[in-house]
Amino acid sequence: MKSGVVLAVTLALLSATGRATAQDNQREFEIRRDLQYATHDGVALKGDYYVPKAAGKYPVMIAVHGGGWQLGARSGYQFWGPYLAQRGIALYTIDYRLAKPGQPTYPQAVEDVI
């Protein structure tokens, strides 16, 4: 997913949830790292979950890093996660199997994401 699309979706969600206040920016959040969401071909697929600490229902965005199925990591969202969680939006950033020379990668990487 291109960063422009992620930004557009993020801005739409922020505007839909109302205007952020100084109090919103102080909201506590937690990070749950390495949560496994699937196992494909013996590879454990994991993600990091950024969520507000306060009890409640929050919209959740799933972040899939770019890199043409060849490079990148979920850590690319290390600043977006806290930013969104402080504003009441949970973010789950996931990894997927990256392409390796001489090995087929389609549809494996795509299946990791869907």
Secondary structure, DSSP 8 states (H G I E B T S, - for coil): --HHHHHHHHHHHHHHT----HHHHT--EEEEEEEEEEEETTEEEEEEEEEESSSS---EEEEE--STTTS--GGGGTTHHHHHHTTT-EEEEE------TTS--TTHHHHHH-
